[in-house]
Structures are given as structure tokens and as C-alpha cells.
Amino acid sequence: MLQVKKPNLFWTPCAAHCIDLMLEDVGKIPMVKEAIKKSISLTGFIYSKTGVLNMMRKYTSKRELLRPATTRFATSFITLRSIHNQRQNLRKMFTSDEWRNSQWYKEIPSKNATATVLNDNYWRHVVYALKLTGPLVKVLRMVDAERKPAMGYIYEAMDRCKEAISSVFNGREEKFKRVFEIIDTRWNDQLHKPLHAAGHYLNPEVFYANVKGIYECSEVMDGMVACIEKLVPDQSIQDKIIKEEMPKYKKVVSCFSRPLAIRNRTQMAPAEWWNTFGSDAPNLRSFAIRVLSLTCSATGCERNWNVFSHIHSKKRNRLAQQRLNDLVFVKYNRALERRFKISDTTDPILLSDIDESNEWLLGRMQDEDNDFDDLVFDDDDLRWTDVGRASGASETVYHTKGSTSTREQASSSMRSYTLVDNEDDSEDINLVVSDEGEEDLPMSDDDII
């Protein structure tokens, strides 16, 4: 019905919502799900007890683990990254004398948290989750931004996202095949629309970097033509755009050949670039500004609805409609003004940020070198893997009918390891070994499940 009343209106889903659904699907992958589950348990334990929380802030220099984001699933993966960045401090906290002497040390949730932090497998799963989702979270942040319209970038951003995921796994398809299936399904069924293809074509930064490839891509060209037919009702203007003005844009002639225009392809927002340098192609310029000024996300509307729900409460449900509208307008625009003062609205979006996924990805996968297995001290060869094995965090617990761990039964024949502070109150921690049996139980990397 809407299509009949508004024949020149394009329908496209919220890109932020679609990418959030991708993150939700990625979160169902077993290794990722396990990492999130243990991380939720860990942070829940820390933040539920004021004393533990204060101790954690002491070891992390007042840095928080929980990092609320725009959506629930983005929050999960950003919090994973925060936990991974603080892994050294968390390990030191849960192996310190202060922790062992605390009132929470012998509690079951405390032992579970300690086992999680000192378990190699947990950190492997965290690294795997970050490798899969780092670029996706960056795309989500891009499309959710209110200051910079992302219509000209979403097409290229999704391509770069997949390239970044592939490169971090060195092209080993078995590692990321499932994630690519998730991305392609959501992209093809929901997110891929002609408007995104037109924005891809009209973005000078993207277009001139790969002119031949864009013209050979039927999806992009079909989307561009479909948008022209839909958004430009006048057929004579359609012909001018296709026959006269688009060739100028492609061949870099007339106004598009100016050195200033060429230099600013990557330094100006696409819509601003067209407004400044598209004078010799007025119809194409008007069409480009309309497309490139569009947002990809409906979260701005959702924020406005949240403001409305806060004002129109049970206690204030008798407000006149006009007064209610005025209050919502003032409150939302005050918040919008604060956000807009953060940066310049004409800045272009930096697609290179999507490629720089290393900040999320410190570490190696399970069958690769343990680069995440950090040294406890820079001037010693003691590693956290050794600490995890000594504490039993890396071992699998087998319960008998009497609920007795066979590992506990075998502990009498093992050496006991204890981390103790030096007498001089320095930050160094010594690993004290006391012989209580004849020999250690064997434990290798292959034994870790």
C-alpha cells in the first residue's frame, strides 16, 4: 500500500539491526558461546561483590571490564575485548596473596572465576571470538554513527570486513567458513539493497580506487540504474544522467578533473564532495547528494522513542500532546547537540579502520603458537600456562559417584605449587614448589581440552 502511494520511496532495513543479528548468530558458534558464557559468569561474580570489584579496579588501574555498547550483542564482544586486554592483571589478582587471604577465596563462585582466568582454553576461545567479530563490530559502529551518513560506505565496509576476517586466519577457510555463511545470508536476504550499491558507485573514494571493477560488477550497476529510475521520475533527466553526466564522472573530465577535486576524494565526506565539485553534472550531483546523505540505521529513531517513553510516564501521562512534543524535541536535541560537538561532521569515514583488526586479536588459535601465553614477569621465563597447570585450572575434572574429583585424589602424589610475594614487598611473585610425592602427573598442550 505504501509503495502505491509513494512510488519514488525506497525501502531498506536498518543496517545496524542486521549487523547485530550477524553478531547474534556468531555468538551461537560453540567456541564463541562458551567464551561468552564464561565471561558473563566471571564479570557477574566480580561485579556482584563490592570488595572483589574494588580489588579488580586496583589491579586494572581503575579500568572496567564491562563496556556497554549500542546493542546487547555488541556489548558482549566489546566486553570480551576488555577482559582480554586485562588478562594479565586478572591473572595477577587471582594468584595474589591478597586474594588467597580474602573472605571470598574458598567460595565456589570464587574458585570457578579463578579456574576461568587461569585456563588456557578460555583465552583461546576469547581470542577466536574476537578474531571473528572485531571487524563486524567496527562496521556496526560505523553504520550506527549519527554524524556521518554511511550509505556510501556500507557496501565496501562489508567487503573489507570479510577480507579482514580472512586475513587474520591466514586464509584458512575452515576457521571462518561458518561466519562467512552467516554474513552472506544476512547480507543477501536483508541488507543488500540498490541504495547501498548506488552509494558505493557515487562515493568518489571507493569508485576511483576500482573503476573497472565497479563497472564490471552487475550488482552495483543494476543497483545504480534502479535507484535512478526510482528516485528520478523525469525520464529526460534520467537520460541526461546516464548519457552525459555519468561518463564525465567515470572518465574524470570537466569539474571532476580539477586537482583540488582529485585531492579531496578521500578528505571530504562524499555528499560534501559532490556539492563542492559536481557543478558540471547538476542532475547527477543532486541525485548523489540525496543518496549519500541517507543514514543506514534506524537507531536514531529508537533513541527518540526512548526519550518519549521517559517523559511520558505513568506519573506524567496527562501532558498535552503539543507540550509533550516540545519536551521530547528539547531533550533529544540537547543530547544530539552534545554528541555532535565531539567531532567535525564533514569528516569522511575511514574504511581503513575495518582492516586494522589486530587491536582485537592479540593471540593465536588453538593449534598455533601460544603468543597469548604471556610471561608472568618480563625478566623471568615463568609463563601463565605454568601457573594454570600448577593451580589445576587447565585440568579436566572427572567426578565419581561420590562426587570426588580424581584429580583431588591424585593431588597427594603431586607437587604443590604456590605463588607467594617476596619479603621485600616487591611486585615479584615466586613459584614455590614442595615435593609431596614421587613425580608430577604428565601434562602437555595436547592434554588441554
Order of alpha helices (4+ residues) and beta strands (2+ residues): alpha-alpha-alpha-alpha-alpha-alpha-alpha-alpha-alpha-alpha-alpha-alpha-alpha-alpha-alpha-alpha-alpha-alpha-alpha-alpha-alpha-alpha-alpha-alpha-alpha-beta-beta
